[in-house]
């Protein structure tokens, strides 16, 4: 059965609430399908963070990795902005990286996430952001 905008809106509101409370992993556990696909904007050249991750366990691990390797000073999620079976959330974060070439550097990040919903669960997330330049 196709998902209508009200389903995408409801899931989007719940996910935004989880994220705004700093409970991103709880949102994944509650709202993501087992076969979810996660796509980053670019390949970071890190085998622990492939551009495409398939399956709920891989998405959990990716989220845990990000939390372990970044100190989050503040974060805000805006949205959802629904359209059919999809919605967008806008993420604004103030973080300090704990590793890599940006280690110790505080930065402000903004990214958009496009989410596809089927049967009340997120089946795909796609992130859009600029890595400088």
C-alpha positions in Angstrom: 0.0 0.0 0.0 1.5 3.4 -0.9 2.3 5.8 1.8 0.5 9.1 1.8 1.8 12.5 2.9 0.2 12.1 6.3 2.3 9.0 7.0 5.5 10.7 5.9 4.5 13.8 8.0 3.9 11.7 11.1 7.1 9.7 10.8 9.0 13.0 10.1 7.6 14.7 13.2 8.6 11.7 15.3 12.1 11.5 13.9 12.6 15.3 14.3 11.5 15.0 17.9 13.9 12.2 18.6 16.8 14.1 17.0 16.0 17.4 18.8 16.1 15.5 22.1 19.5 14.0 21.2 18.0 10.5 20.8 18.9 9.8 17.2 19.6 6.1 17.8 16.2 5.7 19.5 14.6 7.3 16.4 16.4 4.8 14.2 15.3 1.9 16.3 11.7 3.0 16.4 11.1 4.4 12.9 13.5 2.6 10.5 12.8 -0.5 8.4 15.1 -3.5 8.8 16.2 -3.1 5.1 16.8 0.7 5.3 19.3 2.2 2.9 21.4 5.2 3.9 23.3 7.3 1.3 25.8 10.0 2.2 26.5 12.9 -0.2 30.0 11.8 -0.9 32.4 9.0 -0.2 34.5 10.1 2.8 37.3 7.6 2.0 36.7 5.9 5.3 35.9 2.2 5.3 33.9 2.6 8.5 31.7 5.1 6.8 30.8 3.9 3.2 28.8 6.2 1.0 25.9 3.7 1.0 25.0 1.6 4.0 22.3 -1.1 3.7 20.4 -2.6 6.7 19.4 -1.4 10.1 22.5 -2.7 11.8 24.8 -0.8 9.5 22.8 2.4 10.0 23.0 2.0 13.8 26.8 1.5 13.6 27.2 4.5 11.4 25.2 6.7 13.8 27.2 5.3 16.8 30.5 6.0 14.9 29.5 9.6 14.3 28.5 10.1 17.9 31.8 8.6 19.2 34.0 10.7 16.8 32.3 14.1 17.3 31.5 16.2 20.3 28.1 17.8 19.8 27.8 21.2 21.5 24.3 21.8 20.1 22.0 20.6 17.5 18.7 21.6 16.0 16.4 19.8 13.5 13.9 21.8 11.4 11.0 20.2 9.6 9.6 17.9 8.4 8.8 19.1 5.0 6.6 16.3 3.5 5.9 15.5 -0.2 4.1 12.2 -1.0 6.0 9.3 0.6 9.0 11.5 1.4 10.0 14.2 3.8 13.0 16.4 4.4 14.7 17.4 7.7 17.3 20.2 8.0 20.0 19.5 10.6 22.1 22.3 12.1 25.0 21.1 14.3 27.8 22.8 16.3 30.4 20.1 16.7 34.1 19.5 17.4 35.7 16.6 15.6 37.6 14.1 17.7 39.6 12.5 14.9 41.0 12.9 11.4 42.2 16.1 9.7 39.6 18.2 11.5 40.4 16.8 15.0 40.0 19.5 17.7 38.4 22.0 15.3 34.9 23.3 16.2 32.6 23.8 13.2 29.0 24.5 12.3 27.4 22.0 10.0 24.2 22.0 8.1 22.8 19.2 6.1 19.5 18.1 4.6 18.1 14.6 4.9 15.6 13.2 2.4 13.6 10.3 3.8 11.4 7.8 2.0 8.6 6.2 4.1 6.9 2.9 3.3 4.3 1.2 5.7 5.1 3.7 8.4 8.9 3.1 8.4 11.9 4.9 6.9 13.2 2.8 4.1 15.8 5.2 2.7 17.6 8.2 3.9 19.8 10.4 1.7 22.0 13.2 3.0 22.9 16.4 1.2 25.7 18.7 2.4 28.8 20.5 1.1 32.2 19.5 2.3 33.7 23.0 1.7 34.6 24.6 -1.6 
